[in-house]
Amino acid sequence: YKPFQKYAGGDKNNGKELIETIGCVGCHSVEGINPELNEKVNSRRAPYLTNLASKVDPDWLVSWLKQPRHYDEETIMPSFR
């Protein structure tokens, strides 16, 4: 696989807000967000997101978030803006 988008930097506070508001916690747990959000029914269905950036290539991660089916046509991960 090859990333189709480059990581252009980010903002920690904006990222936290996105995680809390666009539905990530429906499947993922993340340290440092509203604790009630981490207790949702399916929040342990998908990988734990804390420190994920230290484990994956930033360009791959941006490409995965923008178009997950680029890597896996059968993924249940939705495509995000």
C-alpha positions in Angstrom: 0.0 0.0 0.0 1.1 3.5 -0.6 -0.2 6.6 1.2 -2.0 9.0 -1.1 -2.0 12.0 1.2 0.8 13.6 3.2 0.6 14.5 6.9 0.8 18.3 7.1 0.9 18.7 10.9 -2.0 19.0 13.4 -3.4 20.6 16.4 -3.7 18.5 19.6 -6.8 20.4 20.9 -8.5 20.2 17.5 -7.7 16.5 17.4 -9.2 15.9 20.8 -12.4 17.8 19.8 -12.7 15.7 16.6 -12.3 12.4 18.5 -15.0 13.5 21.0 -17.5 14.7 18.4 -17.3 12.8 15.1 -17.8 9.3 16.5 -14.4 7.8 17.1 -15.3 6.8 20.6 -18.2 4.6 19.3 -15.5 2.0 18.6 -12.2 3.3 20.1 -11.0 4.2 23.6 -8.6 7.2 24.0 -6.8 8.4 27.0 -7.3 12.0 28.0 -10.9 12.6 26.7 -14.1 12.8 28.6 -14.2 9.6 30.6 -17.9 9.1 30.0 -17.2 8.8 26.3 -14.7 5.9 26.8 -17.5 4.0 28.6 -19.7 3.7 25.6 -20.9 0.2 24.7 -18.6 -0.5 21.8 -15.6 1.6 22.7 -13.3 -1.4 23.0 -14.2 -2.9 19.6 -11.4 -1.2 17.7 -7.7 -0.4 18.6 -6.9 1.8 21.5 -5.9 5.2 20.0 -3.5 6.6 22.6 0.0 6.8 21.2 -1.1 5.5 17.9 1.1 8.1 16.1 4.2 6.5 17.6 3.2 3.2 16.0 2.3 4.1 12.4 3.6 6.3 9.6 1.8 9.7 9.7 1.2 9.7 6.0 -0.4 6.2 6.2 -2.6 7.4 9.1 -3.9 10.5 7.3 -4.6 8.4 4.2 -6.4 5.7 6.3 -8.6 8.3 8.0 -9.5 9.9 4.7 -10.2 6.7 2.8 -9.9 3.5 4.8 -11.1 1.4 1.8 -8.0 2.4 0.0 -6.2 -0.2 2.1 -8.9 -2.6 3.0 -12.1 -2.9 0.9 -13.9 -4.8 3.6 -13.1 -2.6 6.6 -15.9 -1.3 8.8 -14.0 1.9 9.5 -16.0 4.8 8.0 -14.4 7.4 5.8 -14.0 10.8 7.6 -13.8 14.3 6.3 
